[in-house]
Amino acid sequence: MYKALFLSPMIPSFHIGETSDFFKSILGFSSVIHTDAYAVYQKDNLTIHLLRAGENIGEMEFYLEVDNVDALWTAIKDKINHLKVKEPFDRDYGMREMHIVIPKTNTLLFIGQAIKS
């Protein structure tokens, strides 16, 4: 149905610049994307996502990168229709994503695939 490629934590930050500096200067991660509200850093085959902390600071988020988000959606959509979901859509930063709130948690799962140009 699909191949899981990466699972990345999404860390809420009250100051993305300072949090980014920690991952760059202390842990040796390099920038993939960096804006005032969102950043992605990479080291070896691992990535972390930083997002601006807000109203739901207690939420945990993960980003699961897959090889075929649409095939996965087709396979699971009837099984998750009772959950809070956002079906696949394209993001301006080059990913096709769907979002699922994991049952009985305060956790949001982003599932995405790089859009091939």
Legacy VTK file of the C-alpha trace (Angstrom):
# vtk DataFile Version 3.0
C-alpha trace
ASCII
DATASET POLYDATA
POINTS 117 float
0.000 0.000 0.000
2.785 2.472 0.933
6.330 2.601 2.268
7.113 4.640 5.393
10.236 6.713 4.741
10.762 8.894 7.849
9.049 9.790 11.118
9.942 13.264 12.389
8.953 15.028 15.603
7.285 18.414 15.264
8.388 20.548 18.200
6.423 23.652 19.251
8.757 26.569 20.007
8.186 29.950 21.653
11.179 31.315 19.670
12.047 29.389 16.503
15.332 31.279 16.059
16.707 30.228 19.444
15.416 26.670 19.098
16.971 26.489 15.617
20.302 27.706 16.980
20.286 24.845 19.505
19.841 22.220 16.796
22.363 23.914 14.445
25.098 25.023 16.858
24.934 22.331 19.492
23.736 19.236 17.606
25.056 19.958 14.094
21.747 19.910 12.181
21.505 21.892 8.934
18.599 23.993 7.716
16.215 22.625 5.081
13.459 25.253 5.497
13.413 28.234 7.858
10.730 30.905 8.280
9.554 32.867 11.315
6.743 30.348 11.868
8.167 27.011 10.679
11.532 25.322 10.204
12.906 21.926 9.216
16.405 20.776 10.176
18.244 17.655 9.044
21.168 15.548 10.194
22.089 12.332 8.434
18.719 10.706 7.611
16.828 12.412 10.443
14.712 15.549 10.410
13.025 17.659 13.056
10.318 20.215 12.399
9.946 23.340 14.515
6.677 25.255 14.565
5.523 28.338 16.381
4.008 27.436 19.760
0.482 28.672 20.152
-2.813 28.043 21.794
-2.433 24.249 21.791
1.106 24.119 23.159
0.399 20.785 24.876
-0.124 19.023 21.570
2.401 16.564 20.222
2.894 16.333 16.494
4.745 13.936 14.218
5.490 14.031 10.500
5.444 10.665 8.724
6.940 10.876 5.245
5.725 8.178 2.867
6.257 7.261 -0.765
2.576 7.486 -1.845
0.202 9.560 0.276
-2.721 9.115 -2.147
-2.478 5.309 -2.117
-2.369 5.360 1.676
-5.411 7.676 1.786
-7.369 5.345 -0.502
-6.496 2.358 1.681
-7.421 3.966 5.037
-10.074 6.629 4.392
-13.035 4.348 5.148
-11.345 3.142 8.351
-10.766 6.657 9.731
-14.006 8.429 8.803
-14.873 8.695 12.529
-11.654 10.626 13.238
-10.766 14.260 12.696
-8.866 14.224 9.376
-7.871 16.462 6.504
-7.687 14.539 3.237
-4.620 14.901 0.964
-3.801 18.388 -0.291
-0.748 20.162 -1.733
1.375 22.533 0.384
3.292 25.509 -1.011
6.532 24.089 0.421
6.470 21.118 -1.957
4.705 18.407 0.028
1.385 16.620 -0.464
-0.094 15.941 2.979
-2.988 14.579 4.972
-3.578 15.208 8.669
-5.054 12.828 11.259
-5.722 13.388 14.959
-4.592 10.169 16.652
-7.479 8.642 18.671
-7.670 9.330 22.417
-4.627 11.598 22.345
-3.792 15.232 21.853
-1.492 14.252 18.960
-1.634 15.328 15.339
-0.082 13.066 12.703
0.997 14.739 9.457
1.512 12.249 6.637
3.249 13.631 3.565
5.088 12.948 0.356
7.398 15.186 -1.644
5.718 16.530 -4.771
7.787 15.579 -7.777
8.273 18.466 -10.172
LINES 1 118
117 0 1 2 3 4 5 6 7 8 9 10 11 12 13 14 15 16 17 18 19 20 21 22 23 24 25 26 27 28 29 30 31 32 33 34 35 36 37 38 39 40 41 42 43 44 45 46 47 48 49 50 51 52 53 54 55 56 57 58 59 60 61 62 63 64 65 66 67 68 69 70 71 72 73 74 75 76 77 78 79 80 81 82 83 84 85 86 87 88 89 90 91 92 93 94 95 96 97 98 99 100 101 102 103 104 105 106 107 108 109 110 111 112 113 114 115 116
